[in-house]
Amino acid sequence: MSMTGAADRGPIGATADEIRRRLQGMIERGTLHRGQKLAAERELAVAMGVSRSTLRQALGALEESGAIRRIPGRGGGTYIATGKVERDLSRIVGVPMLLRDQGFTAGSRVVRIGVATAGDRAAEALGIGALDFVIALVRIRLADGVPISLEHAMFPAELVPGLPERDLGGSLYELLDAEYSLRPHEATEYIEVVSASSDEAAILSIEPGAPLISITRTTRDAEGVAFEYSHDLFRADRTRITVKVKGTPSSEKARLRGRVVELVP
């Protein structure tokens, strides 16, 4: 997806700015809803009473601000942006519940599922041997049909027999609870910003080198048994990290309670 940077565009004309403000107002009022595909430029220009060149200036400004996204090619078009997904680090929930709670339609595509040896890093996190078997799962997570994250997860094979034969399109935590009585009680997460490789960019519909929020997580049950080691790559342009911190009124932590932390590339 190619986007022209703000620095490459000149200022738009007064008429184009008026159209931009009209469209922005329709988005804010909900007249144009999240994920909606706009009419073709010719039709939209007629409806707004302006030339196509003026409309394109207005759409370019809206694209720069993130209010819309334009997908080139056959079957593409101009869409109202779906907004950012808030990833609350204060809760241990699966992506489907996270999305549903925020009004998105959740979806998944299984890229790969199989048995593998743990390797040193996963073995250390899961408390098993490097040559012990794990179930390795790779999925693409979707929000309103658009890729938002690439998920790599490993589970000790002895804890989840038959997992590859299960329906893996929904919430893994709900499945692990229902089928294996594994419930997340505590998770340790490490977060950093990385650049998308060519393959990751192709999967997530972004440009190579675009920023991704990398979250590496180890999840344990109430008995302290580690049953999940995962590495998720979230699109930075569609994800916002939130943290809720409790403390006494006089503490610095209390002043940070409920603060939203946004990672800006």
VOSE-637461 format. One record per atom (N, C-alpha, C): residue in three letters; x, y, z. Coordinates in steps of 0.2 Angstrom, whole numbers, padded with zeros to 4 digits, always signed. Example, Ala and Ser with C-alpha at 12.3 -4.5 7.8 and 13.67 -1.06 7.14 Angstrom:
REM VOSE-637461
ala+0066-0028+0039
ala+0062-0022+0039
ala+0066-0016+0039
ser+0064-0011+0035
ser+0068-0005+0036
ser+0064+0000+0039
END
This chain:
REM VOSE-637461
met+0004-0006+0000
met+0000+0000+0000
met+0004+0006+0000
ser+0004+0010-0005
ser+0008+0016-0006
ser+0005+0022-0004
met+0008+0026+0001
met+0005+0032+0003
met+0010+0038+0002
thr+0007+0043+0000
thr+0012+0049-0001
thr+0012+0053+0006
gly+0018+0054+0008
gly+0019+0057+0014
gly+0017+0065+0014
ala+0015+0067+0021
ala+0013+0074+0021
ala+0018+0079+0019
ala+0024+0077+0019
ala+0029+0082+0017
ala+0029+0083+0009
asp+0027+0078+0006
asp+0027+0078-0001
asp+0021+0081-0004
arg+0016+0083+0000
arg+0010+0086-0003
arg+0010+0094-0001
gly+0008+0098-0006
gly+0007+0105-0005
gly+0000+0106-0001
pro-0001+0112+0001
pro-0007+0114+0004
pro-0013+0114-0001
ile-0018+0111+0002
ile-0024+0110-0002
ile-0028+0117-0003
gly-0032+0118-0008
gly-0036+0124-0009
gly-0042+0124-0004
ala-0045+0130-0004
ala-0050+0132+0001
ala-0056+0127+0000
thr-0058+0126-0007
thr-0064+0121-0008
thr-0062+0114-0006
ala-0056+0112-0008
ala-0054+0105-0006
ala-0054+0104+0002
asp-0052+0110+0006
asp-0052+0109+0013
asp-0059+0109+0016
glu-0064+0113+0012
glu-0071+0113+0014
glu-0074+0106+0013
ile-0072+0102+0008
ile-0074+0095+0007
ile-0071+0091+0012
arg-0065+0092+0013
arg-0062+0088+0019
arg-0065+0088+0025
arg-0067+0095+0027
arg-0070+0096+0033
arg-0077+0093+0033
arg-0081+0093+0028
arg-0087+0090+0027
arg-0087+0082+0028
leu-0082+0079+0025
leu-0082+0072+0025
leu-0079+0070+0032
gln-0075+0074+0035
gln-0073+0073+0042
gln-0078+0073+0047
gly-0083+0078+0046
gly-0089+0079+0050
gly-0093+0073+0049
met-0094+0070+0043
met-0099+0064+0042
met-0096+0058+0046
ile-0089+0058+0046
ile-0086+0052+0049
ile-0087+0053+0057
glu-0086+0059+0059
glu-0087+0060+0067
glu-0094+0059+0069
arg-0099+0061+0065
arg-0106+0060+0067
arg-0108+0053+0066
gly-0104+0049+0062
gly-0106+0042+0061
gly-0111+0041+0054
thr-0111+0046+0051
thr-0115+0046+0044
thr-0111+0041+0040
leu-0104+0042+0040
leu-0100+0037+0036
leu-0097+0033+0042
his-0098+0027+0042
his-0096+0022+0047
his-0089+0019+0046
arg-0086+0016+0051
arg-0080+0013+0051
arg-0080+0007+0046
gly-0075+0007+0042
gly-0074+0001+0037
gly-0079+0002+0031
gln-0083+0007+0030
gln-0087+0008+0025
gln-0083+0010+0018
lys-0085+0008+0013
lys-0082+0009+0006
lys-0085+0015+0003
leu-0082+0020+0001
leu-0085+0026-0002
leu-0086+0025-0009
ala-0091+0029-0012
ala-0092+0028-0019
ala-0086+0030-0023
ala-0087+0028-0029
ala-0081+0030-0034
ala-0080+0037-0034
glu-0074+0039-0036
glu-0073+0046-0036
glu-0077+0050-0040
arg-0079+0048-0046
arg-0083+0051-0051
arg-0090+0053-0047
glu-0093+0047-0044
glu-0099+0048-0041
glu-0099+0053-0035
leu-0094+0052-0031
leu-0093+0056-0025
leu-0092+0063-0027
ala-0088+0065-0032
ala-0087+0072-0034
ala-0094+0075-0036
val-0098+0071-0039
val-0104+0074-0041
val-0109+0075-0035
ala-0109+0070-0031
ala-0113+0071-0025
ala-0111+0077-0020
met-0104+0078-0020
met-0101+0084-0016
met-0101+0091-0020
gly-0103+0090-0027
gly-0103+0096-0031
gly-0096+0099-0032
val-0091+0095-0033
val-0084+0098-0034
val-0081+0094-0040
ser-0076+0096-0043
ser-0072+0093-0048
ser-0068+0087-0045
arg-0067+0082-0049
arg-0063+0076-0046
arg-0056+0078-0044
ser-0053+0083-0047
ser-0046+0085-0044
ser-0047+0088-0037
thr-0052+0092-0036
thr-0053+0095-0029
thr-0055+0089-0024
leu-0059+0084-0026
leu-0060+0079-0022
leu-0054+0075-0020
arg-0050+0074-0025
arg-0044+0070-0024
arg-0039+0074-0019
gln-0039+0081-0019
gln-0035+0084-0014
gln-0038+0083-0007
ala-0045+0083-0006
ala-0048+0082+0000
ala-0047+0075+0003
leu-0047+0070-0002
leu-0046+0063+0000
leu-0039+0062+0002
gly-0034+0066-0001
gly-0027+0065+0000
gly-0026+0068+0007
ala-0029+0073+0009
ala-0028+0076+0016
ala-0031+0071+0021
leu-0037+0068+0020
leu-0040+0064+0024
leu-0035+0057+0025
glu-0032+0055+0020
glu-0028+0049+0020
glu-0022+0051+0025
glu-0019+0057+0024
glu-0013+0059+0028
glu-0015+0059+0035
ser-0021+0061+0037
ser-0023+0061+0044
ser-0025+0054+0047
gly-0026+0049+0042
gly-0028+0043+0045
gly-0035+0042+0045
ala-0039+0046+0042
ala-0046+0046+0043
ala-0049+0041+0038
ile-0045+0040+0032
ile-0047+0035+0027
ile-0041+0031+0025
arg-0042+0026+0021
arg-0037+0022+0018
arg-0039+0020+0011
arg-0034+0021+0007
arg-0035+0019+0000
arg-0031+0013-0003
ile-0035+0008-0005
ile-0032+0002-0008
ile-0032+0002-0015
pro-0026+0002-0018
pro-0026+0002-0025
pro-0027-0004-0029
gly-0028-0004-0035
gly-0029-0010-0039
gly-0036-0012-0040
arg-0037-0018-0044
arg-0044-0020-0045
arg-0047-0023-0038
gly-0053-0021-0037
gly-0056-0023-0031
gly-0055-0019-0025
gly-0050-0014-0026
gly-0049-0009-0020
gly-0054-0003-0020
gly-0051+0002-0017
gly-0056+0008-0016
gly-0054+0012-0010
thr-0058+0017-0009
thr-0057+0021-0003
thr-0062+0019+0003
tyr-0059+0018+0009
tyr-0063+0016+0014
tyr-0062+0020+0020
ile-0067+0021+0024
ile-0066+0024+0031
ile-0062+0020+0035
ala-0057+0023+0038
ala-0052+0020+0042
ala-0056+0016+0048
thr-0053+0011+0050
thr-0056+0007+0056
thr-0054+0009+0063
gly-0049+0014+0063
gly-0047+0016+0069
gly-0042+0011+0072
lys-0039+0013+0078
lys-0034+0009+0082
lys-0037+0005+0087
val-0034-0001+0087
val-0036-0006+0092
val-0032-0005+0099
glu-0036-0004+0104
glu-0032-0003+0111
glu-0030-0010+0113
arg-0024-0011+0115
arg-0021-0017+0118
arg-0020-0016+0125
asp-0024-0018+0129
asp-0024-0016+0137
asp-0019-0021+0140
leu-0013-0019+0142
leu-0009-0023+0146
leu-0011-0025+0153
ser-0016-0022+0155
ser-0018-0024+0162
ser-0023-0030+0162
arg-0025-0032+0156
arg-0029-0038+0156
arg-0026-0044+0151
ile-0027-0050+0153
ile-0025-0056+0149
ile-0031-0058+0146
val-0032-0056+0139
val-0037-0058+0135
val-0035-0060+0128
gly-0039-0064+0125
gly-0037-0066+0118
gly-0039-0060+0113
val-0036-0060+0107
val-0037-0055+0103
val-0045-0054+0101
pro-0048-0060+0100
pro-0055-0060+0098
pro-0059-0056+0103
met-0058-0057+0109
met-0062-0053+0114
met-0060-0046+0114
leu-0054-0045+0114
leu-0051-0038+0113
leu-0055-0034+0108
leu-0055-0037+0102
leu-0058-0034+0096
leu-0066-0033+0097
arg-0069-0038+0100
arg-0076-0038+0101
arg-0078-0033+0106
asp-0074-0032+0111
asp-0076-0027+0116
asp-0075-0020+0113
gln-0072-0019+0108
gln-0071-0012+0105
gln-0075-0011+0098
gly-0079-0016+0097
gly-0084-0015+0092
gly-0081-0018+0085
phe-0075-0021+0085
phe-0073-0024+0079
phe-0075-0031+0077
thr-0075-0033+0071
thr-0077-0040+0069
thr-0070-0043+0069
ala-0070-0049+0073
ala-0063-0052+0074
ala-0063-0058+0069
gly-0057-0059+0066
gly-0056-0065+0062
gly-0049-0068+0062
ser-0048-0074+0060
ser-0042-0077+0060
ser-0040-0081+0053
arg-0034-0081+0052
arg-0032-0086+0046
arg-0026-0090+0049
val-0027-0096+0049
val-0021-0101+0051
val-0016-0101+0045
val-0010-0099+0047
val-0005-0100+0042
val-0001-0106+0042
arg+0000-0109+0048
arg+0004-0115+0049
arg+0002-0118+0056
ile+0002-0124+0057
ile+0001-0128+0063
ile+0004-0134+0063
gly+0008-0136+0068
gly+0012-0142+0068
gly+0016-0143+0074
val+0019-0149+0074
val+0024-0151+0080
val+0031-0149+0078
ala+0034-0146+0083
ala+0041-0144+0082
ala+0045-0145+0089
thr+0052-0145+0089
thr+0055-0145+0095
thr+0055-0137+0097
ala+0056-0137+0104
ala+0055-0130+0107
ala+0060-0125+0105
gly+0067-0127+0105
gly+0072-0122+0104
gly+0074-0119+0111
asp+0079-0116+0111
asp+0082-0113+0117
asp+0077-0108+0120
arg+0075-0103+0116
arg+0071-0097+0119
arg+0064-0100+0122
ala+0061-0103+0118
ala+0054-0106+0120
ala+0055-0111+0126
ala+0060-0115+0126
ala+0061-0120+0131
ala+0062-0116+0138
glu+0066-0111+0138
glu+0068-0107+0144
glu+0061-0104+0147
ala+0057-0101+0142
ala+0051-0098+0144
ala+0046-0103+0147
leu+0046-0109+0144
leu+0040-0114+0146
leu+0043-0119+0151
gly+0049-0118+0153
gly+0052-0123+0158
gly+0052-0130+0155
ile+0054-0131+0149
ile+0055-0138+0146
ile+0062-0138+0143
gly+0063-0144+0140
gly+0070-0145+0137
gly+0069-0142+0130
ala+0075-0140+0127
ala+0075-0137+0120
ala+0073-0142+0115
leu+0074-0149+0116
leu+0072-0154+0111
leu+0065-0157+0113
asp+0062-0154+0118
asp+0055-0156+0119
asp+0050-0154+0114
phe+0045-0157+0113
phe+0040-0155+0107
phe+0035-0150+0110
val+0034-0146+0105
val+0029-0140+0106
val+0024-0140+0100
ile+0018-0138+0101
ile+0013-0137+0096
ile+0015-0129+0094
ala+0017-0128+0087
ala+0018-0122+0085
ala+0013-0119+0080
leu+0010-0113+0082
leu+0004-0111+0078
leu+0006-0104+0075
val+0005-0103+0069
val+0005-0096+0066
val-0001-0094+0063
arg-0004-0088+0065
arg-0010-0085+0063
arg-0010-0078+0061
ile-0014-0076+0057
ile-0015-0069+0055
ile-0022-0067+0059
arg-0021-0062+0063
arg-0028-0059+0066
arg-0030-0053+0062
leu-0037-0053+0061
leu-0040-0048+0057
leu-0045-0044+0061
ala-0045-0038+0060
ala-0050-0033+0063
ala-0054-0030+0057
asp-0061-0032+0057
asp-0065-0029+0052
asp-0062-0032+0045
gly-0060-0038+0045
gly-0057-0041+0039
gly-0050-0038+0036
val-0047-0034+0040
val-0041-0031+0038
val-0035-0034+0043
pro-0030-0036+0041
pro-0025-0039+0045
pro-0022-0034+0050
ile-0022-0036+0056
ile-0019-0032+0062
ile-0013-0034+0065
ser-0013-0041+0065
ser-0007-0044+0069
ser-0005-0051+0066
leu+0001-0053+0067
leu+0004-0059+0065
leu+0006-0063+0071
glu+0003-0068+0073
glu+0004-0072+0079
glu+0008-0078+0078
his+0013-0079+0082
his+0017-0085+0083
his+0016-0088+0090
ala+0013-0094+0091
ala+0012-0096+0098
ala+0015-0103+0098
met+0018-0105+0104
met+0020-0112+0105
met+0017-0114+0112
phe+0015-0121+0112
phe+0012-0124+0118
phe+0016-0131+0119
pro+0017-0132+0125
pro+0020-0139+0127
pro+0016-0144+0124
ala+0018-0149+0120
ala+0014-0154+0117
ala+0010-0158+0121
glu+0013-0160+0127
glu+0010-0164+0132
glu+0004-0161+0135
leu+0004-0154+0135
leu-0002-0151+0139
leu-0008-0150+0134
val-0007-0151+0127
val-0012-0149+0123
val-0013-0155+0117
pro-0013-0161+0119
pro-0014-0166+0114
pro-0020-0165+0110
gly-0018-0166+0103
gly-0024-0166+0098
gly-0025-0158+0096
leu-0021-0153+0099
leu-0023-0146+0097
leu-0023-0145+0089
pro-0018-0148+0085
pro-0019-0146+0078
pro-0025-0148+0075
glu-0029-0153+0078
glu-0035-0155+0075
glu-0041-0151+0077
arg-0040-0147+0081
arg-0045-0142+0084
arg-0047-0137+0079
asp-0053-0133+0080
asp-0054-0127+0076
asp-0050-0122+0079
leu-0046-0119+0076
leu-0041-0114+0078
leu-0043-0107+0076
gly-0049-0106+0073
gly-0051-0099+0070
gly-0053-0094+0075
gly-0055-0097+0081
gly-0057-0092+0086
gly-0052-0090+0092
ser-0055-0090+0098
ser-0050-0088+0104
ser-0047-0094+0106
leu-0040-0094+0106
leu-0036-0099+0109
leu-0037-0100+0116
tyr-0038-0094+0120
tyr-0039-0095+0127
tyr-0045-0098+0129
glu-0050-0097+0125
glu-0057-0100+0126
glu-0056-0108+0125
leu-0053-0109+0119
leu-0052-0116+0117
leu-0048-0120+0123
leu-0042-0117+0125
leu-0038-0120+0130
leu-0041-0121+0136
asp-0046-0117+0138
asp-0050-0118+0144
asp-0055-0123+0144
ala-0058-0123+0138
ala-0064-0128+0137
ala-0061-0135+0136
glu-0055-0136+0132
glu-0053-0143+0131
glu-0047-0145+0135
tyr-0043-0141+0138
tyr-0038-0143+0142
tyr-0037-0140+0149
ser-0042-0136+0151
ser-0043-0133+0158
ser-0037-0129+0159
leu-0034-0126+0154
leu-0028-0121+0155
leu-0031-0114+0154
arg-0031-0110+0160
arg-0033-0104+0160
arg-0028-0099+0162
pro-0027-0093+0158
pro-0022-0088+0160
pro-0023-0085+0166
his-0018-0085+0170
his-0018-0082+0177
his-0013-0076+0177
glu-0007-0077+0174
glu-0002-0072+0174
glu+0002-0072+0168
ala+0004-0066+0165
ala+0008-0066+0159
ala+0013-0061+0160
thr+0019-0063+0157
thr+0025-0058+0157
thr+0026-0056+0150
glu+0026-0050+0148
glu+0026-0047+0141
glu+0032-0042+0140
tyr+0035-0043+0135
tyr+0041-0038+0133
tyr+0039-0035+0126
ile+0039-0028+0126
ile+0037-0025+0121
ile+0042-0020+0118
glu+0043-0020+0111
glu+0047-0016+0107
glu+0044-0015+0101
val+0047-0010+0097
val+0045-0008+0091
val+0051-0010+0086
val+0048-0014+0081
val+0053-0017+0076
val+0051-0015+0069
ser+0055-0016+0064
ser+0053-0015+0057
ser+0050-0021+0053
ala+0045-0020+0049
ala+0042-0026+0046
ala+0047-0029+0040
ser+0048-0035+0040
ser+0052-0038+0035
ser+0047-0038+0029
ser+0050-0040+0023
ser+0046-0041+0017
ser+0040-0046+0017
asp+0042-0051+0020
asp+0036-0056+0021
asp+0031-0054+0026
glu+0033-0051+0032
glu+0028-0049+0037
glu+0024-0043+0034
ala+0027-0039+0030
ala+0024-0033+0026
ala+0019-0036+0022
ala+0020-0041+0018
ala+0016-0044+0013
ala+0010-0047+0017
ile+0011-0050+0022
ile+0005-0053+0026
ile+0001-0048+0029
leu+0004-0043+0031
leu+0000-0038+0035
leu-0003-0032+0031
ser-0001-0032+0024
ser-0003-0027+0020
ser-0001-0020+0021
ile+0006-0020+0023
ile+0009-0014+0024
ile+0016-0014+0020
glu+0019-0008+0020
glu+0026-0007+0017
glu+0031-0011+0021
pro+0036-0014+0017
pro+0042-0016+0021
pro+0046-0011+0025
gly+0048-0012+0031
gly+0051-0007+0035
gly+0046-0003+0039
ala+0039-0004+0038
ala+0035-0001+0042
ala+0035-0003+0049
pro+0033+0001+0054
pro+0034-0001+0061
pro+0029-0006+0063
leu+0031-0010+0067
leu+0027-0015+0071
leu+0028-0015+0078
ile+0023-0017+0082
ile+0024-0017+0089
ile+0025-0025+0091
ser+0030-0027+0093
ser+0032-0033+0095
ser+0031-0035+0102
ile+0027-0040+0103
ile+0025-0042+0110
ile+0027-0049+0111
thr+0031-0051+0115
thr+0033-0057+0117
thr+0030-0059+0124
arg+0027-0065+0124
arg+0023-0066+0130
arg+0024-0073+0133
thr+0024-0074+0139
thr+0024-0080+0142
thr+0018-0081+0147
thr+0014-0085+0146
thr+0007-0086+0150
thr+0008-0092+0155
arg+0005-0091+0161
arg+0005-0096+0166
arg-0002-0097+0169
asp-0003-0103+0171
asp-0010-0104+0175
asp-0009-0102+0182
ala-0014-0104+0186
ala-0014-0102+0193
ala-0009-0106+0197
glu-0007-0112+0194
glu-0002-0116+0198
glu+0005-0113+0196
gly+0006-0108+0192
gly+0012-0106+0190
gly+0015-0110+0184
val+0011-0114+0181
val+0014-0118+0175
val+0013-0114+0169
ala+0019-0113+0165
ala+0019-0110+0159
ala+0016-0114+0153
phe+0011-0112+0150
phe+0008-0116+0145
phe+0008-0112+0138
glu+0010-0106+0138
glu+0010-0103+0131
glu+0017-0098+0131
tyr+0020-0098+0125
tyr+0025-0094+0124
tyr+0024-0091+0117
ser+0023-0085+0116
ser+0020-0082+0110
ser+0024-0075+0108
his+0024-0074+0102
his+0027-0068+0099
his+0022-0065+0094
asp+0019-0059+0096
asp+0014-0056+0091
asp+0017-0050+0088
leu+0016-0049+0082
leu+0018-0043+0078
leu+0011-0039+0077
phe+0010-0033+0080
phe+0004-0029+0079
phe+0006-0023+0074
arg+0002-0021+0069
arg+0003-0015+0065
arg+0003-0009+0070
ala+0008-0005+0070
ala+0009+0001+0074
ala+0004+0006+0072
asp+0002+0006+0065
asp-0003+0011+0063
asp-0010+0010+0065
arg-0011+0003+0068
arg-0018+0002+0070
arg-0018-0001+0077
thr-0013+0000+0081
thr-0013-0002+0088
thr-0011+0003+0093
arg-0014+0004+0098
arg-0012+0008+0104
arg-0012+0004+0110
ile-0006+0005+0114
ile-0005+0001+0120
ile-0008+0006+0126
thr-0012+0002+0130
thr-0014+0006+0136
thr-0012+0002+0142
val-0010+0006+0148
val-0008+0003+0154
val-0012+0006+0160
lys-0015+0002+0164
lys-0018+0005+0170
lys-0014+0003+0176
val-0012+0008+0180
val-0007+0007+0186
val-0011+0010+0192
lys-0011+0005+0197
lys-0014+0007+0204
lys-0008+0009+0209
gly-0010+0014+0213
gly-0005+0016+0218
gly-0008+0021+0223
thr-0005+0023+0228
thr-0007+0028+0233
thr-0008+0035+0230
pro-0012+0039+0232
pro-0013+0046+0229
pro-0007+0050+0229
ser-0002+0048+0233
ser+0004+0053+0233
ser+0009+0050+0229
ser+0008+0044+0226
ser+0013+0041+0222
ser+0013+0043+0215
glu+0019+0042+0212
glu+0019+0044+0204
glu+0015+0039+0201
lys+0014+0033+0203
lys+0010+0028+0199
lys+0003+0030+0199
ala+0001+0033+0205
ala-0006+0035+0205
ala-0008+0040+0200
arg-0003+0045+0199
arg-0004+0050+0194
arg-0004+0047+0187
leu-0002+0041+0186
leu-0002+0038+0179
leu-0008+0033+0178
arg-0012+0033+0183
arg-0017+0028+0183
arg-0022+0029+0177
gly-0023+0024+0173
gly-0027+0025+0167
gly-0024+0029+0161
arg-0018+0030+0162
arg-0015+0034+0156
arg-0014+0030+0150
val-0015+0033+0144
val-0014+0029+0138
val-0007+0030+0135
val-0004+0025+0134
val+0003+0025+0131
val+0003+0023+0124
glu+0004+0028+0119
glu+0004+0027+0112
glu+0011+0027+0109
leu+0013+0021+0106
leu+0019+0021+0103
leu+0019+0024+0096
val+0022+0029+0095
val+0022+0033+0089
val+0029+0032+0086
pro+0029+0029+0079
pro+0035+0027+0076
pro+0038+0034+0074
END
